[in-house]
Amino acid sequence: MSESLDPVAFVRAHTALMAPPLVPEIQLHLAVETVAIWEQTEEALGAMGLPPPFWAFAWAGGQALARYCLDNPQIVTGQRVLDFAAGGAVSGIAAMQAGAASVLACELDTFAIAAIEANAAANAVTLETRLGDLVGTDEGWDVVLAGDVFYEDAPARLIGGWLQDLARRGATVLIGDPGRSFLPQDRLDKLAEYTVPVTRDLEDREVRYAKVWKFR
């Protein structure tokens, strides 16, 4: 496989190690320029239909979850944690730093898995990774972290129902969300709120007010 088609090589070549503003304790491989990383990802695979490189950005919801885990380590200490739709796994890395027994980070994109593994190595933590859709499954996780997952109607309803089922059987299910349209607030309790600097190219603003919620 040529270097341009190798997800690991691509992640390292087209990102820089940076600390997200809300969690300076963590270093992530992040895009320096928003438009450029989109174009480079499409060019690397020669396909316009590749999933957008969500892994290359520290989204506000994930940062909020990460901050909450670092500030409230008792939530994850000694627990088996799922970082769902992990992106670059900022919240999963924070959970490990806060004392989690294990973290499984799942994503649908091989580039995201490569970014997760690179980010884990950069922070000297070990994460298990899983390429695939875990919605509807239950492997007995104690804590589930889900950042920025409620931005489309049909997926939000499917994911929300699954997460509520996990909460009802006893898992602690935490949501990081900066005001996405399809967040099921009527089933959640707010735990914390953070002001998160964001990229205008992605969010059409410079600050997001990201909240951490818990499923009832």
Secondary structure, DSSP 8 states (H G I E B T S, - for coil): --GGG-HHHHHHHH-EEE--TT-TT--EEE-SSHHHHHHHHHHHHT-TTS---GGGS--HHHHHHHHHHHH-GGGTTT-EEEEET-TT-HHHHHHHHTT-SEEEEEES-HHHHHHHHHHHHHTT---EEEES--TT-----SEEEEES--SSHHHHHHHHHHHHHHHHTT-EEEEEESS-TT--GGGEEEEEEEEEE--HHHHSSSEEEEEEEEE-
